[in-house]
């Protein structure tokens, strides 16, 4: 999803929060509104922080869990507070975008962190430290080397760029069984 679409989604959630709050008497409960906002945060496409736990270092990205380091319930409460205080849609949109950020952690770490979130910690950094989770920069590991004729590429993107292809077009050639692309080889590292 593009950045523009993420912003548009966050803006629609901000507008929804304002409309729901204006109609709280008809809805019956501000708790229901907070729950709806928390669910909207959960449905949002996450914004990756660029950090992962050290335990994820050798895992493929697909095996990592996206951990919202700002708990959704707490974030929904903050958003409702901003709505009640008459903050602008733009301000609330920015809060929503900040609250959809995630770190990559293991599934076990994701569950373990819940013990520390919302407690007596000043911020997520303290929560992670208390849980014993060390964060490091996320680096996508490439499992393959790519060769076209005798030229070797360390990433699919490099090969695609060299031959004026999209990454999907290059991937097709590397996995194709066609004789036409027999000089396009992909090998596990």
C-alpha positions as CSV (number, residue, x, y, z in Angstrom):
1,X,0.0,0.0,0.0
2,X,1.3,3.4,-0.9
3,X,2.0,6.1,1.6
4,X,-0.9,8.2,0.2
5,X,-3.3,5.3,0.8
6,X,-2.1,4.8,4.4
7,X,-2.6,8.6,5.0
8,X,-6.1,8.4,3.4
9,X,-7.0,5.4,5.6
10,X,-5.8,7.2,8.7
11,X,-7.7,10.3,7.8
12,X,-10.9,8.3,7.3
13,X,-10.4,6.8,10.8
14,X,-10.0,10.3,12.2
15,X,-13.2,11.5,10.5
16,X,-15.0,8.4,11.7
17,X,-13.9,9.0,15.3
18,X,-15.2,12.6,15.1
19,X,-18.6,11.5,13.6
20,X,-19.0,8.7,16.2
21,X,-18.1,11.1,19.1
22,X,-20.7,13.7,17.8
23,X,-23.3,10.9,17.9
24,X,-22.3,9.2,21.1
25,X,-25.8,9.7,22.6
26,X,-27.4,7.8,19.7
27,X,-24.7,5.0,19.9
28,X,-25.1,4.6,23.6
29,X,-21.5,4.2,24.8
30,X,-18.2,5.9,24.2
31,X,-16.7,2.5,25.1
32,X,-18.1,1.1,21.8
33,X,-16.6,4.0,19.9
34,X,-13.2,3.4,21.5
35,X,-13.5,-0.3,20.5
36,X,-14.3,0.7,16.9
37,X,-11.2,2.9,16.8
38,X,-9.0,0.2,18.2
39,X,-10.3,-2.2,15.6
40,X,-9.7,0.3,12.8
41,X,-6.1,0.6,14.1
42,X,-5.7,-3.2,14.0
43,X,-7.1,-3.2,10.4
44,X,-4.7,-0.5,9.2
45,X,-1.7,-1.5,7.1
46,X,1.2,-1.2,9.6
47,X,4.1,1.2,9.2
48,X,7.3,-0.7,9.9
49,X,9.7,1.0,12.3
50,X,12.8,-0.5,10.6
51,X,13.6,-2.4,13.8
52,X,13.3,-6.1,14.7
53,X,14.2,-8.1,17.8
54,X,17.6,-9.8,17.8
55,X,15.8,-13.2,17.9
56,X,14.4,-12.5,14.5
57,X,17.8,-12.1,12.9
58,X,17.8,-15.4,11.1
59,X,14.0,-15.6,10.4
60,X,12.5,-14.8,7.1
61,X,10.2,-11.7,7.3
62,X,7.1,-13.9,6.8
63,X,7.9,-15.7,10.1
64,X,8.1,-12.5,12.1
65,X,5.2,-11.0,14.0
66,X,4.3,-7.3,13.6
67,X,4.1,-5.9,17.1
68,X,2.2,-2.6,17.6
69,X,4.5,-1.0,20.2
70,X,1.7,1.4,21.1
71,X,-1.1,-0.8,22.4
72,X,-4.3,-0.3,20.3
73,X,-6.6,0.2,23.3
74,X,-4.4,2.8,24.8
75,X,-4.0,4.5,21.3
76,X,-7.8,4.5,20.8
77,X,-8.2,6.2,24.2
78,X,-5.7,8.8,23.2
79,X,-7.5,9.4,19.9
80,X,-10.8,9.8,21.7
81,X,-9.2,12.3,24.1
82,X,-8.0,14.3,21.1
83,X,-11.5,14.2,19.5
84,X,-13.1,15.4,22.8
85,X,-10.6,18.2,23.0
86,X,-11.6,19.4,19.5
87,X,-8.3,18.6,17.7
88,X,-8.2,18.8,14.0
89,X,-8.6,15.9,11.6
90,X,-5.1,16.5,10.5
91,X,-3.7,16.3,14.0
92,X,-5.7,13.1,14.7
93,X,-4.6,11.6,11.4
94,X,-0.9,12.1,12.4
95,X,-1.6,10.4,15.8
96,X,-3.2,7.5,14.0
97,X,-0.3,7.1,11.6
98,X,2.1,7.1,14.5
99,X,0.1,4.5,16.4
100,X,0.1,2.0,13.5
101,X,3.9,1.6,13.6
102,X,5.2,-1.9,14.3
103,X,8.4,-3.6,15.2
104,X,9.2,-7.1,14.0
105,X,9.4,-9.7,16.8
106,X,8.8,-13.4,17.4
107,X,5.3,-14.6,18.1
108,X,6.3,-15.5,21.7
109,X,7.8,-12.1,22.3
110,X,4.6,-10.4,21.0
111,X,2.6,-12.3,23.6
112,X,5.1,-11.7,26.4
113,X,5.2,-8.0,25.8
114,X,1.6,-7.7,26.8
115,X,2.6,-8.1,30.4
116,X,4.6,-4.9,30.2
117,X,2.4,-2.7,28.0
118,X,0.2,-0.2,29.8
119,X,2.0,-0.8,33.1
120,X,4.3,1.5,35.0
121,X,6.6,2.2,32.1
122,X,7.1,5.6,30.6
123,X,7.5,4.4,27.0
124,X,7.8,1.4,24.7
125,X,11.6,1.5,25.0
126,X,11.3,0.8,28.8
127,X,8.7,-2.0,28.1
128,X,11.0,-3.7,25.7
129,X,13.9,-3.4,28.1
130,X,11.8,-4.9,30.9
131,X,10.8,-7.8,28.7
132,X,14.5,-8.3,27.8
133,X,13.9,-7.7,24.0
134,X,16.8,-6.1,22.2
135,X,16.0,-4.4,18.9
136,X,18.3,-4.2,16.0
137,X,17.9,-2.7,12.5
138,X,15.8,-4.8,10.2
139,X,17.7,-6.1,7.2
140,X,15.9,-8.2,4.6
141,X,17.9,-11.3,4.0
142,X,18.1,-12.4,0.4
143,X,18.0,-16.2,0.2
144,X,19.2,-16.4,-3.4
145,X,22.0,-15.3,-5.8
146,X,20.9,-14.5,-9.3
147,X,22.9,-15.2,-12.5
148,X,22.1,-14.1,-16.0
149,X,24.6,-15.6,-18.5
150,X,27.8,-15.1,-16.5
151,X,26.9,-11.9,-14.6
152,X,26.0,-12.5,-11.0
153,X,23.5,-10.3,-8.9
154,X,23.1,-10.3,-5.2
155,X,19.4,-9.1,-5.4
156,X,16.5,-9.6,-7.7
157,X,16.1,-5.9,-8.0
158,X,19.6,-5.5,-9.4
159,X,19.0,-8.0,-12.1
160,X,15.6,-6.5,-12.9
161,X,17.1,-3.0,-13.2
162,X,19.9,-4.1,-15.4
163,X,17.5,-5.7,-17.9
164,X,14.8,-3.0,-17.6
165,X,12.3,-5.3,-16.0
166,X,10.0,-5.2,-13.0
167,X,11.0,-7.4,-10.1
168,X,8.1,-9.7,-10.9
169,X,9.2,-9.9,-14.6
170,X,12.7,-10.8,-13.5
171,X,11.4,-13.4,-11.0
172,X,9.3,-15.0,-13.7
173,X,12.4,-15.4,-15.9
174,X,14.5,-16.9,-13.0
175,X,11.8,-19.5,-12.1
176,X,10.7,-20.2,-15.7
177,X,11.2,-23.7,-17.2
178,X,11.2,-22.2,-20.7
179,X,14.4,-22.7,-22.8
180,X,14.1,-19.1,-23.7
181,X,15.3,-18.2,-20.1
182,X,17.6,-21.1,-19.5
183,X,20.5,-18.6,-18.9
184,X,18.5,-17.0,-16.0
185,X,19.5,-18.9,-12.9
186,X,18.5,-18.5,-9.2
187,X,20.4,-20.5,-6.6
188,X,20.0,-20.7,-2.8
189,X,22.8,-19.2,-0.9
